[in-house]
Amino acid sequence: MLQENEDESEWQEYPKSVFVGSAITTEQVAKRVAAESTVSPADVRAALTALGGVMGDYMAQGRSVKSV
């Protein structure tokens, strides 16, 4: 999606979500991460649950969250 920047009269690109198929569940993600690591599905699930809350808190503060 493109949007004109009023200050600089330049176009900027903004990503648009596109969904393909059905949503993946946290359980499915946990099982796959566990299969590809030495961490148990329960530990992965706990970390993912905590991550969602932490990211939500930072985003509510107006902070961006990026993967390194």
C-alpha positions in Angstrom: 0.0 0.0 0.0 1.4 3.4 -0.9 0.7 6.7 0.9 1.9 10.2 0.0 3.9 11.9 2.7 2.5 15.4 3.1 5.7 16.9 4.4 8.1 15.6 1.8 5.8 14.8 -1.2 7.4 11.4 -1.4 5.6 8.0 -1.6 6.2 5.6 1.2 5.4 1.9 1.2 3.4 0.3 4.1 3.0 -3.5 4.4 -0.4 -5.0 4.0 -1.4 -8.3 5.7 -2.5 -11.0 3.4 -3.9 -14.2 4.8 -3.5 -17.5 3.1 -5.4 -20.5 4.5 -6.4 -20.8 8.1 -4.7 -19.2 11.1 -1.8 -21.1 12.8 -2.4 -21.8 16.5 0.1 -21.2 19.3 0.0 -24.9 19.9 1.1 -25.6 16.3 4.0 -23.1 16.6 5.0 -24.6 19.9 5.2 -28.1 18.6 7.2 -27.1 15.5 9.7 -25.0 17.6 10.0 -27.8 20.0 10.7 -30.3 17.2 13.4 -28.1 15.8 15.1 -27.4 19.2 15.8 -29.0 22.6 13.0 -27.0 24.3 9.7 -28.8 25.3 6.4 -27.7 23.7 5.2 -26.6 27.1 8.3 -24.3 27.6 7.8 -22.9 24.1 4.1 -22.3 24.7 5.0 -20.4 28.0 7.5 -18.3 26.3 5.2 -17.4 23.4 2.4 -16.5 25.8 4.7 -14.2 27.7 6.1 -12.7 24.5 2.7 -11.7 23.3 2.0 -9.8 26.5 5.5 -8.1 26.6 5.2 -7.1 22.9 1.7 -5.7 23.5 2.9 -3.6 26.4 5.8 -2.1 24.4 3.6 -1.5 21.4 1.0 0.2 23.7 3.8 2.6 24.7 4.2 3.5 21.1 7.4 1.5 20.7 8.2 -0.7 17.7 9.3 -4.3 18.1 11.8 -5.8 15.7 13.3 -9.2 15.4 17.1 -9.3 15.5 
